[in-house]
Amino acid sequence: MFKKINEFNANLAARITSGVATMWCAYAFAIIALISLPTTLKSGNLITIVAWIAQTFLQLVLLSIIMVGQNVASASVEQKITETHEASLGEFELAKEARALNQEEIKELKKIATDIHRVLRDIEAKTTK
């Protein structure tokens, strides 16, 4: 039962977050906040005006804008991570190819060394006779 409740809460939170994290939501919040602006300005009370700016406008509008900015920044970081990962895989493939070439070269060098040792033994055998 708790699992279903937790799943519901997680899904609801994800939907609300994705809805609030849009510029359209920021525009809607700005319109909602601006509805009370004329009354606030008519009051002439500086504390009321500052409170409206801080508590009504900034909190409502900046919430969505900050969330949009975080999404943009996250997408940028994710793209860089993907590019780095792809570049790393490319480098890994190049390193594997280089290692395979090095192993072939080592085999060839061992064969050459064996041939040189055989030739030297043959020369040594002919000179000692």
N, CA, C and O atoms as CSV, one atom per row, in Angstrom:
chain,resi,resn,atom,element,x,y,z
A,1,MET,N,N,0.818,-1.189,0.000
A,1,MET,CA,C,0.000,0.000,0.000
A,1,MET,C,C,0.871,1.267,0.000
A,1,MET,O,O,0.606,2.210,-0.745
A,2,PHE,N,N,1.911,1.274,0.843
A,2,PHE,CA,C,2.791,2.438,0.887
A,2,PHE,C,C,3.539,2.611,-0.417
A,2,PHE,O,O,3.847,3.732,-0.822
A,3,LYS,N,N,3.833,1.497,-1.078
A,3,LYS,CA,C,4.541,1.569,-2.356
A,3,LYS,C,C,3.697,2.318,-3.385
A,3,LYS,O,O,4.210,3.163,-4.119
A,4,LYS,N,N,2.390,2.002,-3.436
A,4,LYS,CA,C,1.493,2.678,-4.384
A,4,LYS,C,C,1.368,4.158,-4.056
A,4,LYS,O,O,1.349,5.002,-4.952
A,5,ILE,N,N,1.283,4.466,-2.785
A,5,ILE,CA,C,1.186,5.871,-2.373
A,5,ILE,C,C,2.463,6.613,-2.755
A,5,ILE,O,O,2.408,7.733,-3.262
A,6,ASN,N,N,3.607,5.987,-2.512
A,6,ASN,CA,C,4.894,6.614,-2.861
A,6,ASN,C,C,5.023,6.801,-4.370
A,6,ASN,O,O,5.518,7.830,-4.831
A,7,GLU,N,N,4.579,5.810,-5.136
A,7,GLU,CA,C,4.614,5.926,-6.593
A,7,GLU,C,C,3.707,7.076,-7.056
A,7,GLU,O,O,4.087,7.875,-7.912
A,8,PHE,N,N,2.505,7.144,-6.475
A,8,PHE,CA,C,1.581,8.227,-6.825
A,8,PHE,C,C,2.204,9.578,-6.516
A,8,PHE,O,O,2.169,10.488,-7.344
A,9,ASN,N,N,2.776,9.708,-5.317
A,9,ASN,CA,C,3.398,10.972,-4.916
A,9,ASN,C,C,4.559,11.335,-5.843
A,9,ASN,O,O,4.710,12.495,-6.226
A,10,ALA,N,N,5.366,10.360,-6.195
A,10,ALA,CA,C,6.508,10.611,-7.082
A,10,ALA,C,C,6.023,11.054,-8.466
A,10,ALA,O,O,6.559,11.999,-9.045
A,11,ASN,N,N,5.007,10.366,-8.988
A,11,ASN,CA,C,4.478,10.733,-10.307
A,11,ASN,C,C,3.848,12.123,-10.287
A,11,ASN,O,O,4.048,12.917,-11.206
A,12,LEU,N,N,3.083,12.411,-9.229
A,12,LEU,CA,C,2.460,13.727,-9.108
A,12,LEU,C,C,3.525,14.821,-9.016
A,12,LEU,O,O,3.419,15.855,-9.676
A,13,ALA,N,N,4.536,14.590,-8.205
A,13,ALA,CA,C,5.616,15.572,-8.058
A,13,ALA,C,C,6.340,15.790,-9.381
A,13,ALA,O,O,6.674,16.923,-9.729
A,14,ALA,N,N,6.581,14.715,-10.115
A,14,ALA,CA,C,7.266,14.835,-11.409
A,14,ALA,C,C,6.419,15.635,-12.394
A,14,ALA,O,O,6.948,16.470,-13.128
A,15,ARG,N,N,5.119,15.391,-12.419
A,15,ARG,CA,C,4.232,16.128,-13.341
A,15,ARG,C,C,4.165,17.612,-12.965
A,15,ARG,O,O,4.233,18.485,-13.830
A,16,ILE,N,N,4.032,17.879,-11.682
A,16,ILE,CA,C,3.964,19.280,-11.246
A,16,ILE,C,C,5.276,19.987,-11.559
A,16,ILE,O,O,5.277,21.111,-12.060
A,17,THR,N,N,6.393,19.327,-11.265
A,17,THR,CA,C,7.707,19.924,-11.522
A,17,THR,C,C,7.900,20.207,-13.003
A,17,THR,O,O,8.380,21.279,-13.372
A,18,SER,N,N,7.526,19.249,-13.862
A,18,SER,CA,C,7.705,19.481,-15.299
A,18,SER,C,C,6.777,20.586,-15.798
A,18,SER,O,O,7.111,21.283,-16.757
A,19,GLY,N,N,5.624,20.755,-15.166
A,19,GLY,CA,C,4.717,21.828,-15.555
A,19,GLY,C,C,5.192,23.188,-15.086
A,19,GLY,O,O,5.089,24.173,-15.817
A,20,VAL,N,N,5.713,23.247,-13.870
A,20,VAL,CA,C,6.169,24.519,-13.304
A,20,VAL,C,C,7.479,24.963,-13.957
A,20,VAL,O,O,7.762,26.159,-14.040
A,21,ALA,N,N,8.256,24.020,-14.409
A,21,ALA,CA,C,9.567,24.339,-14.993
A,21,ALA,C,C,9.457,24.711,-16.470
A,21,ALA,O,O,10.199,24.198,-17.307
A,22,THR,N,N,8.520,25.612,-16.778
A,22,THR,CA,C,8.364,26.094,-18.149
A,22,THR,C,C,8.246,27.615,-18.129
A,22,THR,O,O,7.815,28.208,-17.140
A,23,MET,N,N,8.630,28.217,-19.214
A,23,MET,CA,C,8.478,29.672,-19.315
A,23,MET,C,C,7.000,30.049,-19.373
A,23,MET,O,O,6.628,31.135,-18.928
A,24,TRP,N,N,6.148,29.171,-19.915
A,24,TRP,CA,C,4.716,29.465,-19.947
A,24,TRP,C,C,4.174,29.606,-18.528
A,24,TRP,O,O,3.338,30.466,-18.254
A,25,CYS,N,N,4.655,28.759,-17.641
A,25,CYS,CA,C,4.235,28.863,-16.248
A,25,CYS,C,C,4.751,30.173,-15.643
A,25,CYS,O,O,4.045,30.819,-14.869
A,26,ALA,N,N,5.965,30.559,-15.990
A,26,ALA,CA,C,6.503,31.838,-15.491
A,26,ALA,C,C,5.640,32.998,-15.974
A,26,ALA,O,O,5.363,33.928,-15.217
A,27,TYR,N,N,5.215,32.942,-17.238
A,27,TYR,CA,C,4.348,34.006,-17.759
A,27,TYR,C,C,3.012,34.024,-16.996
A,27,TYR,O,O,2.513,35.088,-16.631
A,28,ALA,N,N,2.446,32.842,-16.764
A,28,ALA,CA,C,1.171,32.755,-16.043
A,28,ALA,C,C,1.332,33.294,-14.620
A,28,ALA,O,O,0.483,34.044,-14.137
A,29,PHE,N,N,2.415,32.914,-13.958
A,29,PHE,CA,C,2.657,33.411,-12.603
A,29,PHE,C,C,2.847,34.930,-12.607
A,29,PHE,O,O,2.400,35.611,-11.684
A,30,ALA,N,N,3.500,35.458,-13.629
A,30,ALA,CA,C,3.695,36.910,-13.712
A,30,ALA,C,C,2.344,37.615,-13.849
A,30,ALA,O,O,2.107,38.642,-13.212
A,31,ILE,N,N,1.474,37.068,-14.670
A,31,ILE,CA,C,0.138,37.658,-14.839
A,31,ILE,C,C,-0.629,37.601,-13.522
A,31,ILE,O,O,-1.257,38.582,-13.122
A,32,ILE,N,N,-0.577,36.455,-12.849
A,32,ILE,CA,C,-1.262,36.319,-11.561
A,32,ILE,C,C,-0.711,37.340,-10.555
A,32,ILE,O,O,-1.472,37.984,-9.832
A,33,ALA,N,N,0.605,37.474,-10.520
A,33,ALA,CA,C,1.221,38.423,-9.585
A,33,ALA,C,C,0.840,39.857,-9.939
A,33,ALA,O,O,0.606,40.674,-9.049
A,34,LEU,N,N,0.777,40.166,-11.231
A,34,LEU,CA,C,0.477,41.540,-11.647
A,34,LEU,C,C,-0.965,41.956,-11.334
A,34,LEU,O,O,-1.273,43.147,-11.285
A,35,ILE,N,N,-1.832,40.987,-11.125
A,35,ILE,CA,C,-3.226,41.301,-10.795
A,35,ILE,C,C,-3.305,42.118,-9.500
A,35,ILE,O,O,-4.122,43.031,-9.383
A,36,SER,N,N,-2.454,41.781,-8.539
A,36,SER,CA,C,-2.505,42.487,-7.257
A,36,SER,C,C,-1.617,43.732,-7.214
A,36,SER,O,O,-1.607,44.444,-6.209
A,37,LEU,N,N,-0.882,44.000,-8.273
A,37,LEU,CA,C,0.030,45.154,-8.280
A,37,LEU,C,C,-0.684,46.499,-8.115
A,37,LEU,O,O,-0.247,47.309,-7.297
A,38,PRO,N,N,-1.765,46.770,-8.860
A,38,PRO,CA,C,-2.407,48.083,-8.707
A,38,PRO,C,C,-2.842,48.377,-7.259
A,38,PRO,O,O,-2.661,49.490,-6.764
A,39,THR,N,N,-3.406,47.385,-6.604
A,39,THR,CA,C,-3.832,47.575,-5.213
A,39,THR,C,C,-2.630,47.835,-4.315
A,39,THR,O,O,-2.686,48.667,-3.410
A,40,THR,N,N,-1.557,47.123,-4.574
A,40,THR,CA,C,-0.345,47.296,-3.780
A,40,THR,C,C,0.215,48.696,-3.964
A,40,THR,O,O,0.606,49.343,-2.992
A,41,LEU,N,N,0.256,49.166,-5.201
A,41,LEU,CA,C,0.786,50.505,-5.464
A,41,LEU,C,C,-0.116,51.601,-4.881
A,41,LEU,O,O,0.374,52.626,-4.408
A,42,LYS,N,N,-1.418,51.383,-4.917
A,42,LYS,CA,C,-2.364,52.373,-4.363
A,42,LYS,C,C,-2.193,52.526,-2.860
A,42,LYS,O,O,-2.481,53.581,-2.295
A,43,SER,N,N,-1.721,51.463,-2.219
A,43,SER,CA,C,-1.562,51.542,-0.765
A,43,SER,C,C,-0.514,52.588,-0.388
A,43,SER,O,O,-0.598,53.202,0.675
A,44,GLY,N,N,0.480,52.788,-1.269
A,44,GLY,CA,C,1.526,53.767,-1.006
A,44,GLY,C,C,2.481,53.349,0.104
A,44,GLY,O,O,3.424,54.078,0.415
A,45,ASN,N,N,2.257,52.221,0.687
A,45,ASN,CA,C,3.085,51.728,1.789
A,45,ASN,C,C,4.317,51.040,1.202
A,45,ASN,O,O,4.194,50.045,0.488
A,46,LEU,N,N,5.500,51.570,1.503
A,46,LEU,CA,C,6.752,51.024,0.968
A,46,LEU,C,C,6.961,49.569,1.371
A,46,LEU,O,O,7.412,48.752,0.568
A,47,ILE,N,N,6.635,49.254,2.605
A,47,ILE,CA,C,6.810,47.861,3.077
A,47,ILE,C,C,5.894,46.921,2.305
A,47,ILE,O,O,6.297,45.809,1.965
A,48,THR,N,N,4.685,47.347,2.027
A,48,THR,CA,C,3.746,46.520,1.259
A,48,THR,C,C,4.253,46.330,-0.173
A,48,THR,O,O,4.152,45.237,-0.731
A,49,ILE,N,N,4.791,47.382,-0.755
A,49,ILE,CA,C,5.315,47.293,-2.131
A,49,ILE,C,C,6.524,46.358,-2.174
A,49,ILE,O,O,6.612,45.501,-3.052
A,50,VAL,N,N,7.442,46.516,-1.242
A,50,VAL,CA,C,8.622,45.635,-1.183
A,50,VAL,C,C,8.194,44.190,-0.934
A,50,VAL,O,O,8.733,43.259,-1.531
A,51,ALA,N,N,7.214,44.019,-0.042
A,51,ALA,CA,C,6.718,42.661,0.236
A,51,ALA,C,C,6.092,42.064,-1.013
A,51,ALA,O,O,6.283,40.880,-1.291
A,52,TRP,N,N,5.334,42.878,-1.785
A,52,TRP,CA,C,4.730,42.359,-3.021
A,52,TRP,C,C,5.815,41.911,-3.990
A,52,TRP,O,O,5.725,40.840,-4.590
A,53,ILE,N,N,6.847,42.749,-4.135
A,53,ILE,CA,C,7.937,42.402,-5.059
A,53,ILE,C,C,8.613,41.106,-4.615
A,53,ILE,O,O,8.798,40.188,-5.414
A,54,ALA,N,N,8.978,41.042,-3.344
A,54,ALA,CA,C,9.739,39.893,-2.844
A,54,ALA,C,C,8.888,38.639,-2.715
A,54,ALA,O,O,9.290,37.562,-3.154
A,55,GLN,N,N,7.730,38.778,-2.121
A,55,GLN,CA,C,6.937,37.597,-1.786
A,55,GLN,C,C,6.001,37.163,-2.903
A,55,GLN,O,O,5.706,35.976,-3.038
A,56,THR,N,N,5.545,38.082,-3.681
A,56,THR,CA,C,4.583,37.714,-4.710
A,56,THR,C,C,5.267,37.548,-6.063
A,56,THR,O,O,5.280,36.457,-6.633
A,57,PHE,N,N,5.827,38.624,-6.563
A,57,PHE,CA,C,6.367,38.572,-7.920
A,57,PHE,C,C,7.601,37.692,-8.024
A,57,PHE,O,O,7.621,36.748,-8.814
A,58,LEU,N,N,8.626,37.985,-7.240
A,58,LEU,CA,C,9.888,37.250,-7.372
A,58,LEU,C,C,9.723,35.766,-7.079
A,58,LEU,O,O,10.230,34.920,-7.815
A,59,GLN,N,N,9.015,35.455,-6.004
A,59,GLN,CA,C,8.870,34.046,-5.662
A,59,GLN,C,C,8.083,33.280,-6.718
A,59,GLN,O,O,8.460,32.170,-7.093
A,60,LEU,N,N,7.011,33.858,-7.189
A,60,LEU,CA,C,6.197,33.171,-8.194
A,60,LEU,C,C,6.935,33.028,-9.523
A,60,LEU,O,O,7.033,31.931,-10.073
A,61,VAL,N,N,7.443,34.125,-10.023
A,61,VAL,CA,C,8.018,34.130,-11.366
A,61,VAL,C,C,9.399,33.483,-11.389
A,61,VAL,O,O,9.695,32.667,-12.262
A,62,LEU,N,N,10.228,33.846,-10.439
A,62,LEU,CA,C,11.599,33.306,-10.452
A,62,LEU,C,C,11.650,31.806,-10.219
A,62,LEU,O,O,12.578,31.144,-10.683
A,63,LEU,N,N,10.690,31.267,-9.522
A,63,LEU,CA,C,10.646,29.820,-9.315
A,63,LEU,C,C,10.693,29.093,-10.657
A,63,LEU,O,O,11.533,28.219,-10.872
A,64,SER,N,N,9.795,29.461,-11.544
A,64,SER,CA,C,9.744,28.801,-12.859
A,64,SER,C,C,10.988,29.104,-13.684
A,64,SER,O,O,11.540,28.217,-14.334
A,65,ILE,N,N,11.426,30.360,-13.655
A,65,ILE,CA,C,12.586,30.736,-14.465
A,65,ILE,C,C,13.838,29.998,-13.989
A,65,ILE,O,O,14.630,29.537,-14.811
A,66,ILE,N,N,14.022,29.883,-12.692
A,66,ILE,CA,C,15.183,29.153,-12.162
A,66,ILE,C,C,15.112,27.685,-12.564
A,66,ILE,O,O,16.124,27.087,-12.929
A,67,MET,N,N,13.916,27.106,-12.497
A,67,MET,CA,C,13.773,25.700,-12.883
A,67,MET,C,C,14.077,25.503,-14.378
A,67,MET,O,O,14.716,24.523,-14.761
A,68,VAL,N,N,13.617,26.436,-15.208
A,68,VAL,CA,C,13.925,26.368,-16.640
A,68,VAL,C,C,15.441,26.468,-16.840
A,68,VAL,O,O,16.026,25.710,-17.614
A,69,GLY,N,N,16.061,27.403,-16.140
A,69,GLY,CA,C,17.520,27.559,-16.242
A,69,GLY,C,C,18.268,26.302,-15.820
A,69,GLY,O,O,19.259,25.921,-16.443
A,70,GLN,N,N,17.791,25.665,-14.765
A,70,GLN,CA,C,18.426,24.418,-14.326
A,70,GLN,C,C,18.272,23.332,-15.381
A,70,GLN,O,O,19.200,22.560,-15.624
A,71,ASN,N,N,17.099,23.272,-16.006
A,71,ASN,CA,C,16.897,22.278,-17.064
A,71,ASN,C,C,17.831,22.531,-18.244
A,71,ASN,O,O,18.394,21.594,-18.812
A,72,VAL,N,N,17.990,23.797,-18.607
A,72,VAL,CA,C,18.892,24.146,-19.707
A,72,VAL,C,C,20.328,23.780,-19.343
A,72,VAL,O,O,21.050,23.191,-20.148
A,73,ALA,N,N,20.734,24.134,-18.126
A,73,ALA,CA,C,22.095,23.822,-17.686
A,73,ALA,C,C,22.313,22.310,-17.622
A,73,ALA,O,O,23.373,21.817,-18.008
A,74,SER,N,N,21.326,21.588,-17.144
A,74,SER,CA,C,21.438,20.123,-17.065
A,74,SER,C,C,21.568,19.503,-18.457
A,74,SER,O,O,22.353,18.579,-18.669
A,75,ALA,N,N,20.791,20.024,-19.393
A,75,ALA,CA,C,20.875,19.510,-20.762
A,75,ALA,C,C,22.250,19.772,-21.346
A,75,ALA,O,O,22.799,18.923,-22.049
A,76,SER,N,N,22.808,20.934,-21.063
A,76,SER,CA,C,24.145,21.268,-21.559
A,76,SER,C,C,25.191,20.334,-20.961
A,76,SER,O,O,26.069,19.838,-21.667
A,77,VAL,N,N,25.092,20.099,-19.660
A,77,VAL,CA,C,26.040,19.192,-18.998
A,77,VAL,C,C,25.877,17.785,-19.540
A,77,VAL,O,O,26.867,17.094,-19.781
A,78,GLU,N,N,24.639,17.353,-19.735
A,78,GLU,CA,C,24.390,16.014,-20.267
A,78,GLU,C,C,24.985,15.866,-21.666
A,78,GLU,O,O,25.546,14.821,-21.996
A,79,GLN,N,N,24.863,16.911,-22.487
A,79,GLN,CA,C,25.430,16.867,-23.838
A,79,GLN,C,C,26.954,16.757,-23.766
A,79,GLN,O,O,27.556,15.981,-24.508
A,80,LYS,N,N,27.572,17.526,-22.883
A,80,LYS,CA,C,29.027,17.465,-22.736
A,80,LYS,C,C,29.469,16.089,-22.256
A,80,LYS,O,O,30.479,15.559,-22.721
A,81,ILE,N,N,28.716,15.513,-21.330
A,81,ILE,CA,C,29.039,14.172,-20.838
A,81,ILE,C,C,28.940,13.163,-21.977
A,81,ILE,O,O,29.800,12.295,-22.124
A,82,THR,N,N,27.889,13.281,-22.778
A,82,THR,CA,C,27.712,12.369,-23.916
A,82,THR,C,C,28.854,12.513,-24.910
A,82,THR,O,O,29.397,11.517,-25.387
A,83,GLU,N,N,29.221,13.754,-25.224
A,83,GLU,CA,C,30.328,13.993,-26.155
A,83,GLU,C,C,31.636,13.444,-25.599
A,83,GLU,O,O,32.419,12.838,-26.331
A,84,THR,N,N,31.872,13.653,-24.320
A,84,THR,CA,C,33.090,13.144,-23.690
A,84,THR,C,C,33.105,11.619,-23.710
A,84,THR,O,O,34.137,11.000,-23.971
A,85,HIS,N,N,31.952,11.026,-23.432
A,85,HIS,CA,C,31.854,9.560,-23.445
A,85,HIS,C,C,32.144,9.012,-24.844
A,85,HIS,O,O,32.891,8.046,-25.000
A,86,GLU,N,N,31.550,9.634,-25.846
A,86,GLU,CA,C,31.770,9.182,-27.220
A,86,GLU,C,C,33.233,9.354,-27.622
A,86,GLU,O,O,33.801,8.489,-28.288
A,87,ALA,N,N,33.840,10.465,-27.219
A,87,ALA,CA,C,35.259,10.689,-27.523
A,87,ALA,C,C,36.123,9.657,-26.806
A,87,ALA,O,O,37.097,9.157,-27.369
A,88,SER,N,N,35.768,9.342,-25.570
A,88,SER,CA,C,36.526,8.342,-24.808
A,88,SER,C,C,36.424,6.972,-25.468
A,88,SER,O,O,37.411,6.241,-25.552
A,89,LEU,N,N,35.233,6.631,-25.933
A,89,LEU,CA,C,35.073,5.348,-26.629
A,89,LEU,C,C,35.907,5.313,-27.905
A,89,LEU,O,O,36.504,4.289,-28.236
A,90,GLY,N,N,35.944,6.442,-28.620
A,90,GLY,CA,C,36.774,6.517,-29.827
A,90,GLY,C,C,38.244,6.335,-29.495
A,90,GLY,O,O,38.958,5.607,-30.185
A,91,GLU,N,N,38.699,7.004,-28.431
A,91,GLU,CA,C,40.098,6.857,-28.002
A,91,GLU,C,C,40.383,5.420,-27.579
A,91,GLU,O,O,41.455,4.885,-27.860
A,92,PHE,N,N,39.420,4.802,-26.905
A,92,PHE,CA,C,39.593,3.412,-26.478
A,92,PHE,C,C,39.758,2.494,-27.691
A,92,PHE,O,O,40.607,1.602,-27.693
A,93,GLU,N,N,38.940,2.720,-28.717
A,93,GLU,CA,C,39.048,1.901,-29.932
A,93,GLU,C,C,40.410,2.108,-30.600
A,93,GLU,O,O,41.034,1.155,-31.067
A,94,LEU,N,N,40.863,3.365,-30.637
A,94,LEU,CA,C,42.191,3.638,-31.209
A,94,LEU,C,C,43.280,2.947,-30.399
A,94,LEU,O,O,44.231,2.410,-30.965
A,95,ALA,N,N,43.144,2.959,-29.085
A,95,ALA,CA,C,44.134,2.297,-28.227
A,95,ALA,C,C,44.124,0.793,-28.458
A,95,ALA,O,O,45.180,0.161,-28.472
A,96,LYS,N,N,42.928,0.208,-28.641
A,96,LYS,CA,C,42.848,-1.235,-28.925
A,96,LYS,C,C,43.537,-1.552,-30.255
A,96,LYS,O,O,44.262,-2.541,-30.362
A,97,GLU,N,N,43.307,-0.710,-31.265
A,97,GLU,CA,C,43.947,-0.921,-32.566
A,97,GLU,C,C,45.464,-0.787,-32.446
A,97,GLU,O,O,46.213,-1.579,-33.018
A,98,ALA,N,N,45.904,0.219,-31.701
A,98,ALA,CA,C,47.348,0.411,-31.515
A,98,ALA,C,C,47.949,-0.776,-30.790
A,98,ALA,O,O,49.050,-1.211,-31.126
A,99,ARG,N,N,47.254,-1.302,-29.809
A,99,ARG,CA,C,47.764,-2.466,-29.075
A,99,ARG,C,C,47.856,-3.674,-29.993
A,99,ARG,O,O,48.836,-4.417,-29.942
A,100,ALA,N,N,46.843,-3.878,-30.836
A,100,ALA,CA,C,46.872,-5.003,-31.774
A,100,ALA,C,C,48.054,-4.859,-32.736
A,100,ALA,O,O,48.745,-5.835,-33.024
A,101,LEU,N,N,48.285,-3.632,-33.235
A,101,LEU,CA,C,49.427,-3.398,-34.122
A,101,LEU,C,C,50.747,-3.650,-33.391
A,101,LEU,O,O,51.678,-4.235,-33.945
A,102,ASN,N,N,50.806,-3.197,-32.134
A,102,ASN,CA,C,52.023,-3.428,-31.350
A,102,ASN,C,C,52.276,-4.908,-31.135
A,102,ASN,O,O,53.422,-5.353,-31.191
A,103,GLN,N,N,51.226,-5.674,-30.891
A,103,GLN,CA,C,51.392,-7.122,-30.708
A,103,GLN,C,C,51.891,-7.776,-31.987
A,103,GLN,O,O,52.725,-8.680,-31.945
A,104,GLU,N,N,51.376,-7.314,-33.133
A,104,GLU,CA,C,51.862,-7.856,-34.412
A,104,GLU,C,C,53.335,-7.495,-34.609
A,104,GLU,O,O,54.128,-8.326,-35.052
A,105,GLU,N,N,53.693,-6.258,-34.281
A,105,GLU,CA,C,55.090,-5.836,-34.415
A,105,GLU,C,C,56.000,-6.645,-33.489
A,105,GLU,O,O,57.108,-7.017,-33.875
A,106,ILE,N,N,55.541,-6.911,-32.291
A,106,ILE,CA,C,56.342,-7.703,-31.347
A,106,ILE,C,C,56.552,-9.110,-31.893
A,106,ILE,O,O,57.653,-9.650,-31.794
A,107,LYS,N,N,55.513,-9.709,-32.466
A,107,LYS,CA,C,55.641,-11.040,-33.067
A,107,LYS,C,C,56.680,-11.007,-34.189
A,107,LYS,O,O,57.534,-11.888,-34.289
A,108,GLU,N,N,56.588,-9.961,-35.042
A,108,GLU,CA,C,57.544,-9.841,-36.141
A,108,GLU,C,C,58.960,-9.647,-35.612
A,108,GLU,O,O,59.902,-10.248,-36.130
A,109,LEU,N,N,59.120,-8.810,-34.581
A,109,LEU,CA,C,60.447,-8.579,-34.000
A,109,LEU,C,C,61.005,-9.854,-33.371
A,109,LEU,O,O,62.201,-10.123,-33.480
A,110,LYS,N,N,60.151,-10.642,-32.716
A,110,LYS,CA,C,60.604,-11.917,-32.142
A,110,LYS,C,C,61.058,-12.873,-33.241
A,110,LYS,O,O,62.052,-13.584,-33.094
A,111,LYS,N,N,60.309,-12.875,-34.345
A,111,LYS,CA,C,60.691,-13.749,-35.474
A,111,LYS,C,C,62.035,-13.286,-36.044
A,111,LYS,O,O,62.907,-14.103,-36.340
A,112,ILE,N,N,62.193,-11.957,-36.195
A,112,ILE,CA,C,63.463,-11.423,-36.702
A,112,ILE,C,C,64.592,-11.763,-35.744
A,112,ILE,O,O,65.676,-12.158,-36.175
A,113,ALA,N,N,64.344,-11.611,-34.432
A,113,ALA,CA,C,65.379,-11.940,-33.440
A,113,ALA,C,C,65.736,-13.418,-33.513
A,113,ALA,O,O,66.908,-13.784,-33.432
A,114,THR,N,N,64.727,-14.260,-33.664
A,114,THR,CA,C,64.989,-15.707,-33.794
A,114,THR,C,C,65.814,-15.988,-35.043
A,114,THR,O,O,66.755,-16.781,-35.006
A,115,ASP,N,N,65.459,-15.334,-36.155
A,115,ASP,CA,C,66.212,-15.520,-37.406
A,115,ASP,C,C,67.653,-15.037,-37.253
A,115,ASP,O,O,68.582,-15.681,-37.740
A,116,ILE,N,N,67.836,-13.902,-36.574
A,116,ILE,CA,C,69.190,-13.376,-36.361
A,116,ILE,C,C,70.003,-14.351,-35.519
A,116,ILE,O,O,71.159,-14.637,-35.833
A,117,HIS,N,N,69.395,-14.865,-34.442
A,117,HIS,CA,C,70.104,-15.839,-33.594
A,117,HIS,C,C,70.457,-17.093,-34.386
A,117,HIS,O,O,71.538,-17.654,-34.209
A,118,ARG,N,N,69.558,-17.535,-35.254
A,118,ARG,CA,C,69.839,-18.723,-36.077
A,118,ARG,C,C,70.991,-18.452,-37.028
A,118,ARG,O,O,71.888,-19.279,-37.189
A,119,VAL,N,N,70.954,-17.267,-37.665
A,119,VAL,CA,C,72.037,-16.907,-38.591
A,119,VAL,C,C,73.361,-16.811,-37.838
A,119,VAL,O,O,74.386,-17.290,-38.323
A,120,LEU,N,N,73.347,-16.199,-36.666
A,120,LEU,CA,C,74.579,-16.089,-35.868
A,120,LEU,C,C,75.097,-17.459,-35.455
A,120,LEU,O,O,76.305,-17.694,-35.469
A,121,ARG,N,N,74.191,-18.370,-35.087
A,121,ARG,CA,C,74.633,-19.738,-34.738
A,121,ARG,C,C,75.228,-20.446,-35.961
A,121,ARG,O,O,76.224,-21.163,-35.863
A,122,ASP,N,N,74.586,-20.223,-37.117
A,122,ASP,CA,C,75.110,-20.830,-38.341
A,122,ASP,C,C,76.509,-20.292,-38.654
A,122,ASP,O,O,77.413,-21.052,-39.002
A,123,ILE,N,N,76.674,-18.972,-38.524
A,123,ILE,CA,C,77.990,-18.368,-38.788
A,123,ILE,C,C,79.000,-18.865,-37.786
A,123,ILE,O,O,80.132,-19.187,-38.146
A,124,GLU,N,N,78.606,-18.931,-36.539
A,124,GLU,CA,C,79.508,-19.411,-35.485
A,124,GLU,C,C,79.886,-20.857,-35.728
A,124,GLU,O,O,81.036,-21.248,-35.528
A,125,ALA,N,N,78.912,-21.656,-36.163
A,125,ALA,CA,C,79.180,-23.079,-36.431
A,125,ALA,C,C,80.146,-23.207,-37.609
A,125,ALA,O,O,81.023,-24.070,-37.575
A,126,LYS,N,N,80.019,-22.388,-38.640
A,126,LYS,CA,C,80.906,-22.453,-39.801
A,126,LYS,C,C,82.294,-21.956,-39.447
A,126,LYS,O,O,83.279,-22.481,-39.966
A,127,THR,N,N,82.401,-20.972,-38.592
A,127,THR,CA,C,83.718,-20.427,-38.250
A,127,THR,C,C,84.466,-21.328,-37.277
A,127,THR,O,O,85.695,-21.281,-37.232
A,128,THR,N,N,83.778,-22.130,-36.512
A,128,THR,CA,C,84.448,-23.023,-35.572
A,128,THR,C,C,84.893,-24.297,-36.221
A,128,THR,O,O,85.676,-25.028,-35.616
A,129,LYS,N,N,84.445,-24.616,-37.419
A,129,LYS,CA,C,84.846,-25.857,-38.104
A,129,LYS,C,C,86.143,-25.702,-38.776
A,129,LYS,O,O,86.631,-26.645,-39.399
